[in-house]
Amino acid sequence: MPKIEIYTSPLCGYCSRAKKLLSGKGVEFTDINVLGDAEMRDKMAQRAGGDRKVPQIFVDGEHIGGSDELTALEESGRLDELLRVEA
Ligand SMILES: N[C@@H](CCC(=O)N[C@@H](CS)C(=O)NCC(=O)O)C(=O)O
């Protein structure tokens, strides 16, 4: 299973949407809450090419983007392969 990390904050609709999509794929992921954690948000932004918005998603260390990018991967049919799940 790939290593999936998602930086989030509570009450973030985009975060819920992204986590719902991942959960629906049956994969496990590490949810990192950056709310009130400036150091962690800085680290997230550094890894995400400067983007300070949540969510930020990484698969095996590769930056995927946010919820819109994750959804676009699903719509293009490439998400299952990236997550190594059966279609
Ligand atoms: N296009 C982004 C939108 C993410 C977004 O707008 N996140 C909000 C929280 S739900 C955010 O981080 N807002 C803070 C800001 O705009 O600086 C995605 O699909 O993930």
PDBQT file of the ligand as one rigid body, heavy atoms in Angstrom, charges set to zero:
ROOT
HETATM    1  N1  LIG A 101      -8.477  24.146  -4.646  1.00  0.00    +0.000 N 
HETATM    2  C1  LIG A 101      -8.169  23.752  -3.299  1.00  0.00    +0.000 C 
HETATM    3  C2  LIG A 101      -8.970  24.619  -2.323  1.00  0.00    +0.000 C 
HETATM    4  C3  LIG A 101      -8.537  24.413  -0.887  1.00  0.00    +0.000 C 
HETATM    5  C4  LIG A 101      -9.078  25.494   0.012  1.00  0.00    +0.000 C 
HETATM    6  O1  LIG A 101      -9.598  26.538  -0.433  1.00  0.00    +0.000 OA
HETATM    7  N2  LIG A 101      -8.944  25.246   1.317  1.00  0.00    +0.000 N 
HETATM    8  C5  LIG A 101      -9.353  26.197   2.308  1.00  0.00    +0.000 C 
HETATM    9  C6  LIG A 101      -9.930  25.497   3.531  1.00  0.00    +0.000 C 
HETATM   10  S1  LIG A 101     -11.324  24.465   3.126  1.00  0.00    +0.000 SA
HETATM   11  C7  LIG A 101      -8.142  26.973   2.793  1.00  0.00    +0.000 C 
HETATM   12  O2  LIG A 101      -7.081  26.424   3.014  1.00  0.00    +0.000 OA
HETATM   13  N3  LIG A 101      -8.337  28.287   2.976  1.00  0.00    +0.000 N 
HETATM   14  C8  LIG A 101      -7.332  29.102   3.559  1.00  0.00    +0.000 C 
HETATM   15  C9  LIG A 101      -6.775  30.046   2.590  1.00  0.00    +0.000 C 
HETATM   16  O3  LIG A 101      -7.410  30.258   1.543  1.00  0.00    +0.000 OA
HETATM   17  O4  LIG A 101      -5.707  30.577   2.857  1.00  0.00    +0.000 OA
HETATM   18  C10 LIG A 101      -8.455  22.248  -3.132  1.00  0.00    +0.000 C 
HETATM   19  O5  LIG A 101      -9.132  21.686  -3.996  1.00  0.00    +0.000 OA
HETATM   20  O6  LIG A 101      -7.992  21.627  -2.172  1.00  0.00    +0.000 OA
ENDROOT
TORSDOF 0
